[in-house]
């Protein structure tokens, strides 16, 4: 069971890093032309819904992004296409 959990954790970490790289190049101060903010490029209203008090705080932003990705994976039964 432990090797599976380690692979799952590694996979999740890789996905989060890929999103952060693509969205902001890991820049916690990045703001898109649409108004998305921070490392994971959360819209302010979405960040608030996810409990992110300061979207410029990298840890809060990444945790909010992780919650959002998890919700989408659940909604679409894990289908990433």
PDB file as gemmi writes it, atoms N, CA and C in Angstrom:
CRYST1    1.000    1.000    1.000  90.00  90.00  90.00 P 1                      
ATOM      1  N   UNK A   1       0.821  -1.201   0.000  1.00  0.00           N  
ATOM      2  CA  UNK A   1       0.000   0.000   0.000  1.00  0.00           C  
ATOM      3  C   UNK A   1       0.866   1.267   0.000  1.00  0.00           C  
ATOM      4  N   UNK A   2       1.939   1.271   0.725  1.00  0.00           N  
ATOM      5  CA  UNK A   2       2.776   2.467   0.819  1.00  0.00           C  
ATOM      6  C   UNK A   2       3.366   2.888  -0.525  1.00  0.00           C  
ATOM      7  N   UNK A   3       3.886   1.961  -1.356  1.00  0.00           N  
ATOM      8  CA  UNK A   3       4.404   2.409  -2.655  1.00  0.00           C  
ATOM      9  C   UNK A   3       3.329   3.109  -3.487  1.00  0.00           C  
ATOM     10  N   UNK A   4       2.090   2.621  -3.426  1.00  0.00           N  
ATOM     11  CA  UNK A   4       0.997   3.262  -4.159  1.00  0.00           C  
ATOM     12  C   UNK A   4       0.785   4.687  -3.659  1.00  0.00           C  
ATOM     13  N   UNK A   5       0.767   4.865  -2.348  1.00  0.00           N  
ATOM     14  CA  UNK A   5       0.554   6.202  -1.777  1.00  0.00           C  
ATOM     15  C   UNK A   5       1.689   7.146  -2.152  1.00  0.00           C  
ATOM     16  N   UNK A   6       2.915   6.639  -2.165  1.00  0.00           N  
ATOM     17  CA  UNK A   6       4.046   7.480  -2.554  1.00  0.00           C  
ATOM     18  C   UNK A   6       3.942   7.893  -4.018  1.00  0.00           C  
ATOM     19  N   UNK A   7       3.539   6.961  -4.882  1.00  0.00           N  
ATOM     20  CA  UNK A   7       3.365   7.298  -6.306  1.00  0.00           C  
ATOM     21  C   UNK A   7       2.251   8.322  -6.475  1.00  0.00           C  
ATOM     22  N   UNK A   8       1.167   8.145  -5.730  1.00  0.00           N  
ATOM     23  CA  UNK A   8       0.040   9.082  -5.809  1.00  0.00           C  
ATOM     24  C   UNK A   8       0.471  10.471  -5.355  1.00  0.00           C  
ATOM     25  N   UNK A   9       1.205  10.528  -4.260  1.00  0.00           N  
ATOM     26  CA  UNK A   9       1.682  11.815  -3.758  1.00  0.00           C  
ATOM     27  C   UNK A   9       2.611  12.483  -4.770  1.00  0.00           C  
ATOM     28  N   UNK A  10       3.525  11.707  -5.347  1.00  0.00           N  
ATOM     29  CA  UNK A  10       4.459  12.238  -6.348  1.00  0.00           C  
ATOM     30  C   UNK A  10       3.699  12.750  -7.571  1.00  0.00           C  
ATOM     31  N   UNK A  11       2.692  11.986  -8.004  1.00  0.00           N  
ATOM     32  CA  UNK A  11       1.886  12.366  -9.159  1.00  0.00           C  
ATOM     33  C   UNK A  11       1.138  13.670  -8.895  1.00  0.00           C  
ATOM     34  N   UNK A  12       0.562  13.783  -7.710  1.00  0.00           N  
ATOM     35  CA  UNK A  12      -0.176  14.987  -7.338  1.00  0.00           C  
ATOM     36  C   UNK A  12       0.763  16.192  -7.293  1.00  0.00           C  
ATOM     37  N   UNK A  13       1.921  16.005  -6.701  1.00  0.00           N  
ATOM     38  CA  UNK A  13       2.900  17.089  -6.620  1.00  0.00           C  
ATOM     39  C   UNK A  13       3.327  17.531  -8.020  1.00  0.00           C  
ATOM     40  N   UNK A  14       3.546  16.581  -8.906  1.00  0.00           N  
ATOM     41  CA  UNK A  14       3.940  16.911 -10.282  1.00  0.00           C  
ATOM     42  C   UNK A  14       2.842  17.689 -11.000  1.00  0.00           C  
ATOM     43  N   UNK A  15       1.603  17.298 -10.807  1.00  0.00           N  
ATOM     44  CA  UNK A  15       0.486  18.020 -11.442  1.00  0.00           C  
ATOM     45  C   UNK A  15       0.403  19.454 -10.942  1.00  0.00           C  
ATOM     46  N   UNK A  16       0.527  19.625  -9.629  1.00  0.00           N  
ATOM     47  CA  UNK A  16       0.457  20.973  -9.071  1.00  0.00           C  
ATOM     48  C   UNK A  16       1.611  21.831  -9.590  1.00  0.00           C  
ATOM     49  N   UNK A  17       2.793  21.262  -9.663  1.00  0.00           N  
ATOM     50  CA  UNK A  17       3.935  22.011 -10.195  1.00  0.00           C  
ATOM     51  C   UNK A  17       3.718  22.381 -11.657  1.00  0.00           C  
ATOM     52  N   UNK A  18       3.142  21.468 -12.424  1.00  0.00           N  
ATOM     53  CA  UNK A  18       2.897  21.740 -13.847  1.00  0.00           C  
ATOM     54  C   UNK A  18       1.913  22.888 -14.014  1.00  0.00           C  
ATOM     55  N   UNK A  19       0.861  22.892 -13.197  1.00  0.00           N  
ATOM     56  CA  UNK A  19      -0.129  23.977 -13.276  1.00  0.00           C  
ATOM     57  C   UNK A  19       0.520  25.298 -12.873  1.00  0.00           C  
ATOM     58  N   UNK A  20       1.266  25.305 -11.782  1.00  0.00           N  
ATOM     59  CA  UNK A  20       1.919  26.536 -11.315  1.00  0.00           C  
ATOM     60  C   UNK A  20       2.896  27.072 -12.357  1.00  0.00           C  
ATOM     61  N   UNK A  21       3.654  26.189 -12.991  1.00  0.00           N  
ATOM     62  CA  UNK A  21       4.608  26.603 -14.025  1.00  0.00           C  
ATOM     63  C   UNK A  21       3.876  27.217 -15.220  1.00  0.00           C  
ATOM     64  N   UNK A  22       2.810  26.531 -15.661  1.00  0.00           N  
ATOM     65  CA  UNK A  22       2.065  27.000 -16.839  1.00  0.00           C  
ATOM     66  C   UNK A  22       1.307  28.295 -16.564  1.00  0.00           C  
ATOM     67  N   UNK A  23       0.736  28.404 -15.387  1.00  0.00           N  
ATOM     68  CA  UNK A  23      -0.120  29.560 -15.085  1.00  0.00           C  
ATOM     69  C   UNK A  23       0.653  30.830 -14.746  1.00  0.00           C  
ATOM     70  N   UNK A  24       1.731  30.699 -13.966  1.00  0.00           N  
ATOM     71  CA  UNK A  24       2.409  31.911 -13.483  1.00  0.00           C  
ATOM     72  C   UNK A  24       3.925  31.826 -13.502  1.00  0.00           C  
ATOM     73  N   UNK A  25       4.460  30.716 -13.961  1.00  0.00           N  
ATOM     74  CA  UNK A  25       5.904  30.468 -13.874  1.00  0.00           C  
ATOM     75  C   UNK A  25       6.371  30.613 -12.419  1.00  0.00           C  
ATOM     76  N   UNK A  26       5.519  30.151 -11.497  1.00  0.00           N  
ATOM     77  CA  UNK A  26       5.776  30.147 -10.048  1.00  0.00           C  
ATOM     78  C   UNK A  26       5.853  31.548  -9.436  1.00  0.00           C  
ATOM     79  N   UNK A  27       5.274  32.534 -10.099  1.00  0.00           N  
ATOM     80  CA  UNK A  27       5.327  33.920  -9.610  1.00  0.00           C  
ATOM     81  C   UNK A  27       4.107  34.205  -8.729  1.00  0.00           C  
ATOM     82  N   UNK A  28       4.306  34.383  -7.408  1.00  0.00           N  
ATOM     83  CA  UNK A  28       3.173  34.631  -6.511  1.00  0.00           C  
ATOM     84  C   UNK A  28       2.525  36.001  -6.708  1.00  0.00           C  
ATOM     85  N   UNK A  29       3.206  36.905  -7.420  1.00  0.00           N  
ATOM     86  CA  UNK A  29       2.675  38.251  -7.639  1.00  0.00           C  
ATOM     87  C   UNK A  29       2.074  38.436  -9.028  1.00  0.00           C  
ATOM     88  N   UNK A  30       1.993  37.356  -9.781  1.00  0.00           N  
ATOM     89  CA  UNK A  30       1.479  37.428 -11.150  1.00  0.00           C  
ATOM     90  C   UNK A  30      -0.022  37.740 -11.156  1.00  0.00           C  
ATOM     91  N   UNK A  31      -0.421  38.630 -12.049  1.00  0.00           N  
ATOM     92  CA  UNK A  31      -1.838  38.950 -12.254  1.00  0.00           C  
ATOM     93  C   UNK A  31      -2.096  38.898 -13.753  1.00  0.00           C  
ATOM     94  N   UNK A  32      -3.092  38.100 -14.145  1.00  0.00           N  
ATOM     95  CA  UNK A  32      -3.396  37.978 -15.571  1.00  0.00           C  
ATOM     96  C   UNK A  32      -4.233  39.164 -16.040  1.00  0.00           C  
ATOM     97  N   UNK A  33      -4.372  39.295 -17.343  1.00  0.00           N  
ATOM     98  CA  UNK A  33      -5.199  40.376 -17.900  1.00  0.00           C  
ATOM     99  C   UNK A  33      -6.664  40.195 -17.510  1.00  0.00           C  
ATOM    100  N   UNK A  34      -7.066  38.960 -17.172  1.00  0.00           N  
ATOM    101  CA  UNK A  34      -8.451  38.695 -16.747  1.00  0.00           C  
ATOM    102  C   UNK A  34      -8.640  38.917 -15.253  1.00  0.00           C  
ATOM    103  N   UNK A  35      -7.521  39.115 -14.522  1.00  0.00           N  
ATOM    104  CA  UNK A  35      -7.604  39.374 -13.089  1.00  0.00           C  
ATOM    105  C   UNK A  35      -7.283  38.190 -12.202  1.00  0.00           C  
ATOM    106  N   UNK A  36      -6.866  37.059 -12.789  1.00  0.00           N  
ATOM    107  CA  UNK A  36      -6.465  35.906 -11.986  1.00  0.00           C  
ATOM    108  C   UNK A  36      -5.147  36.235 -11.292  1.00  0.00           C  
ATOM    109  N   UNK A  37      -4.995  35.736 -10.069  1.00  0.00           N  
ATOM    110  CA  UNK A  37      -3.901  36.172  -9.201  1.00  0.00           C  
ATOM    111  C   UNK A  37      -3.077  35.000  -8.683  1.00  0.00           C  
ATOM    112  N   UNK A  38      -1.775  35.223  -8.577  1.00  0.00           N  
ATOM    113  CA  UNK A  38      -0.893  34.335  -7.845  1.00  0.00           C  
ATOM    114  C   UNK A  38      -0.405  33.124  -8.613  1.00  0.00           C  
ATOM    115  N   UNK A  39       0.257  32.239  -7.887  1.00  0.00           N  
ATOM    116  CA  UNK A  39       0.919  31.071  -8.450  1.00  0.00           C  
ATOM    117  C   UNK A  39      -0.027  30.225  -9.289  1.00  0.00           C  
ATOM    118  N   UNK A  40      -1.211  29.939  -8.775  1.00  0.00           N  
ATOM    119  CA  UNK A  40      -2.161  29.064  -9.467  1.00  0.00           C  
ATOM    120  C   UNK A  40      -3.187  29.853 -10.290  1.00  0.00           C  
ATOM    121  N   UNK A  41      -3.034  31.181 -10.320  1.00  0.00           N  
ATOM    122  CA  UNK A  41      -3.896  32.055 -11.114  1.00  0.00           C  
ATOM    123  C   UNK A  41      -5.381  31.854 -10.779  1.00  0.00           C  
ATOM    124  N   UNK A  42      -5.704  32.083  -9.513  1.00  0.00           N  
ATOM    125  CA  UNK A  42      -7.081  31.988  -9.052  1.00  0.00           C  
ATOM    126  C   UNK A  42      -7.784  33.321  -9.256  1.00  0.00           C  
ATOM    127  N   UNK A  43      -9.007  33.265  -9.748  1.00  0.00           N  
ATOM    128  CA  UNK A  43      -9.820  34.468  -9.803  1.00  0.00           C  
ATOM    129  C   UNK A  43     -10.176  34.848  -8.364  1.00  0.00           C  
ATOM    130  N   UNK A  44     -10.255  36.146  -8.056  1.00  0.00           N  
ATOM    131  CA  UNK A  44     -10.525  36.566  -6.684  1.00  0.00           C  
ATOM    132  C   UNK A  44     -11.771  35.925  -6.068  1.00  0.00           C  
ATOM    133  N   UNK A  45     -12.848  35.821  -6.816  1.00  0.00           N  
ATOM    134  CA  UNK A  45     -14.072  35.223  -6.262  1.00  0.00           C  
ATOM    135  C   UNK A  45     -13.880  33.735  -5.981  1.00  0.00           C  
ATOM    136  N   UNK A  46     -13.149  33.054  -6.854  1.00  0.00           N  
ATOM    137  CA  UNK A  46     -12.867  31.633  -6.651  1.00  0.00           C  
ATOM    138  C   UNK A  46     -11.957  31.444  -5.444  1.00  0.00           C  
ATOM    139  N   UNK A  47     -10.938  32.285  -5.342  1.00  0.00           N  
ATOM    140  CA  UNK A  47     -10.026  32.214  -4.197  1.00  0.00           C  
ATOM    141  C   UNK A  47     -10.811  32.356  -2.894  1.00  0.00           C  
ATOM    142  N   UNK A  48     -11.710  33.308  -2.864  1.00  0.00           N  
ATOM    143  CA  UNK A  48     -12.521  33.538  -1.658  1.00  0.00           C  
ATOM    144  C   UNK A  48     -13.360  32.310  -1.336  1.00  0.00           C  
ATOM    145  N   UNK A  49     -13.997  31.724  -2.351  1.00  0.00           N  
ATOM    146  CA  UNK A  49     -14.809  30.514  -2.157  1.00  0.00           C  
ATOM    147  C   UNK A  49     -13.974  29.358  -1.607  1.00  0.00           C  
ATOM    148  N   UNK A  50     -12.706  29.321  -1.988  1.00  0.00           N  
ATOM    149  CA  UNK A  50     -11.808  28.240  -1.561  1.00  0.00           C  
ATOM    150  C   UNK A  50     -11.154  28.522  -0.210  1.00  0.00           C  
ATOM    151  N   UNK A  51     -11.475  29.650   0.386  1.00  0.00           N  
ATOM    152  CA  UNK A  51     -10.925  29.985   1.698  1.00  0.00           C  
ATOM    153  C   UNK A  51      -9.562  30.647   1.658  1.00  0.00           C  
ATOM    154  N   UNK A  52      -9.168  31.124   0.478  1.00  0.00           N  
ATOM    155  CA  UNK A  52      -7.878  31.801   0.333  1.00  0.00           C  
ATOM    156  C   UNK A  52      -8.067  33.260   0.752  1.00  0.00           C  
ATOM    157  N   UNK A  53      -7.447  33.629   1.870  1.00  0.00           N  
ATOM    158  CA  UNK A  53      -7.592  34.999   2.373  1.00  0.00           C  
ATOM    159  C   UNK A  53      -6.659  35.974   1.652  1.00  0.00           C  
ATOM    160  N   UNK A  54      -5.475  35.497   1.292  1.00  0.00           N  
ATOM    161  CA  UNK A  54      -4.504  36.335   0.586  1.00  0.00           C  
ATOM    162  C   UNK A  54      -4.017  35.572  -0.644  1.00  0.00           C  
ATOM    163  N   UNK A  55      -4.577  35.846  -1.817  1.00  0.00           N  
ATOM    164  CA  UNK A  55      -4.188  35.087  -3.009  1.00  0.00           C  
ATOM    165  C   UNK A  55      -2.743  35.314  -3.446  1.00  0.00           C  
ATOM    166  N   UNK A  56      -2.072  36.338  -2.901  1.00  0.00           N  
ATOM    167  CA  UNK A  56      -0.664  36.577  -3.206  1.00  0.00           C  
ATOM    168  C   UNK A  56       0.260  35.738  -2.321  1.00  0.00           C  
ATOM    169  N   UNK A  57      -0.300  35.120  -1.282  1.00  0.00           N  
ATOM    170  CA  UNK A  57       0.469  34.213  -0.438  1.00  0.00           C  
ATOM    171  C   UNK A  57       0.572  32.880  -1.172  1.00  0.00           C  
ATOM    172  N   UNK A  58       1.794  32.504  -1.549  1.00  0.00           N  
ATOM    173  CA  UNK A  58       1.991  31.319  -2.394  1.00  0.00           C  
ATOM    174  C   UNK A  58       1.378  30.061  -1.777  1.00  0.00           C  
ATOM    175  N   UNK A  59       1.579  29.840  -0.491  1.00  0.00           N  
ATOM    176  CA  UNK A  59       1.048  28.623   0.137  1.00  0.00           C  
ATOM    177  C   UNK A  59      -0.474  28.588   0.084  1.00  0.00           C  
ATOM    178  N   UNK A  60      -1.115  29.698   0.430  1.00  0.00           N  
ATOM    179  CA  UNK A  60      -2.577  29.749   0.381  1.00  0.00           C  
ATOM    180  C   UNK A  60      -3.082  29.546  -1.043  1.00  0.00           C  
ATOM    181  N   UNK A  61      -2.430  30.186  -1.998  1.00  0.00           N  
ATOM    182  CA  UNK A  61      -2.843  30.107  -3.392  1.00  0.00           C  
ATOM    183  C   UNK A  61      -2.707  28.678  -3.920  1.00  0.00           C  
ATOM    184  N   UNK A  62      -1.601  28.023  -3.610  1.00  0.00           N  
ATOM    185  CA  UNK A  62      -1.388  26.654  -4.066  1.00  0.00           C  
ATOM    186  C   UNK A  62      -2.379  25.708  -3.409  1.00  0.00           C  
ATOM    187  N   UNK A  63      -2.631  25.884  -2.122  1.00  0.00           N  
ATOM    188  CA  UNK A  63      -3.613  25.026  -1.442  1.00  0.00           C  
ATOM    189  C   UNK A  63      -5.007  25.235  -2.032  1.00  0.00           C  
ATOM    190  N   UNK A  64      -5.353  26.481  -2.342  1.00  0.00           N  
ATOM    191  CA  UNK A  64      -6.631  26.760  -2.988  1.00  0.00           C  
ATOM    192  C   UNK A  64      -6.700  26.129  -4.370  1.00  0.00           C  
ATOM    193  N   UNK A  65      -5.613  26.251  -5.121  1.00  0.00           N  
ATOM    194  CA  UNK A  65      -5.556  25.624  -6.441  1.00  0.00           C  
ATOM    195  C   UNK A  65      -5.683  24.118  -6.360  1.00  0.00           C  
ATOM    196  N   UNK A  66      -5.047  23.524  -5.356  1.00  0.00           N  
ATOM    197  CA  UNK A  66      -5.135  22.069  -5.167  1.00  0.00           C  
ATOM    198  C   UNK A  66      -6.577  21.649  -4.870  1.00  0.00           C  
ATOM    199  N   UNK A  67      -7.268  22.430  -4.047  1.00  0.00           N  
ATOM    200  CA  UNK A  67      -8.685  22.141  -3.753  1.00  0.00           C  
ATOM    201  C   UNK A  67      -9.528  22.225  -5.023  1.00  0.00           C  
ATOM    202  N   UNK A  68      -9.259  23.238  -5.831  1.00  0.00           N  
ATOM    203  CA  UNK A  68     -10.015  23.429  -7.061  1.00  0.00           C  
ATOM    204  C   UNK A  68      -9.768  22.281  -8.042  1.00  0.00           C  
ATOM    205  N   UNK A  69      -8.516  21.897  -8.199  1.00  0.00           N  
ATOM    206  CA  UNK A  69      -8.186  20.784  -9.087  1.00  0.00           C  
ATOM    207  C   UNK A  69      -8.833  19.497  -8.589  1.00  0.00           C  
ATOM    208  N   UNK A  70      -8.774  19.257  -7.280  1.00  0.00           N  
ATOM    209  CA  UNK A  70      -9.390  18.051  -6.710  1.00  0.00           C  
ATOM    210  C   UNK A  70     -10.891  18.037  -6.969  1.00  0.00           C  
ATOM    211  N   UNK A  71     -11.538  19.185  -6.821  1.00  0.00           N  
ATOM    212  CA  UNK A  71     -12.983  19.266  -7.076  1.00  0.00           C  
ATOM    213  C   UNK A  71     -13.295  18.974  -8.540  1.00  0.00           C  
ATOM    214  N   UNK A  72     -12.474  19.495  -9.443  1.00  0.00           N  
ATOM    215  CA  UNK A  72     -12.693  19.240 -10.871  1.00  0.00           C  
ATOM    216  C   UNK A  72     -12.443  17.775 -11.214  1.00  0.00           C  
ATOM    217  N   UNK A  73     -11.401  17.183 -10.620  1.00  0.00           N  
ATOM    218  CA  UNK A  73     -11.144  15.759 -10.865  1.00  0.00           C  
ATOM    219  C   UNK A  73     -12.316  14.911 -10.385  1.00  0.00           C  
ATOM    220  N   UNK A  74     -12.868  15.266  -9.237  1.00  0.00           N  
ATOM    221  CA  UNK A  74     -14.014  14.532  -8.702  1.00  0.00           C  
ATOM    222  C   UNK A  74     -15.223  14.711  -9.626  1.00  0.00           C  
ATOM    223  N   UNK A  75     -15.474  15.953 -10.027  1.00  0.00           N  
ATOM    224  CA  UNK A  75     -16.625  16.262 -10.881  1.00  0.00           C  
ATOM    225  C   UNK A  75     -16.570  15.513 -12.206  1.00  0.00           C  
ATOM    226  N   UNK A  76     -15.367  15.377 -12.760  1.00  0.00           N  
ATOM    227  CA  UNK A  76     -15.215  14.739 -14.065  1.00  0.00           C  
ATOM    228  C   UNK A  76     -14.650  13.321 -13.959  1.00  0.00           C  
ATOM    229  N   UNK A  77     -14.843  12.694 -12.794  1.00  0.00           N  
ATOM    230  CA  UNK A  77     -14.439  11.296 -12.567  1.00  0.00           C  
ATOM    231  C   UNK A  77     -12.978  11.030 -12.917  1.00  0.00           C  
ATOM    232  N   UNK A  78     -12.116  11.992 -12.633  1.00  0.00           N  
ATOM    233  CA  UNK A  78     -10.692  11.793 -12.865  1.00  0.00           C  
ATOM    234  C   UNK A  78     -10.242  11.987 -14.298  1.00  0.00           C  
ATOM    235  N   UNK A  79     -11.176  12.299 -15.189  1.00  0.00           N  
ATOM    236  CA  UNK A  79     -10.836  12.489 -16.605  1.00  0.00           C  
ATOM    237  C   UNK A  79     -10.141  13.845 -16.755  1.00  0.00           C  
ATOM    238  N   UNK A  80      -8.909  13.815 -17.209  1.00  0.00           N  
ATOM    239  CA  UNK A  80      -8.152  15.060 -17.356  1.00  0.00           C  
ATOM    240  C   UNK A  80      -8.131  15.603 -18.764  1.00  0.00           C  
ATOM    241  N   UNK A  81      -8.907  15.037 -19.641  1.00  0.00           N  
ATOM    242  CA  UNK A  81      -8.945  15.517 -21.034  1.00  0.00           C  
ATOM    243  C   UNK A  81     -10.023  16.538 -21.234  1.00  0.00           C  
TER     244      UNK A  81                                                      
END                                                                             
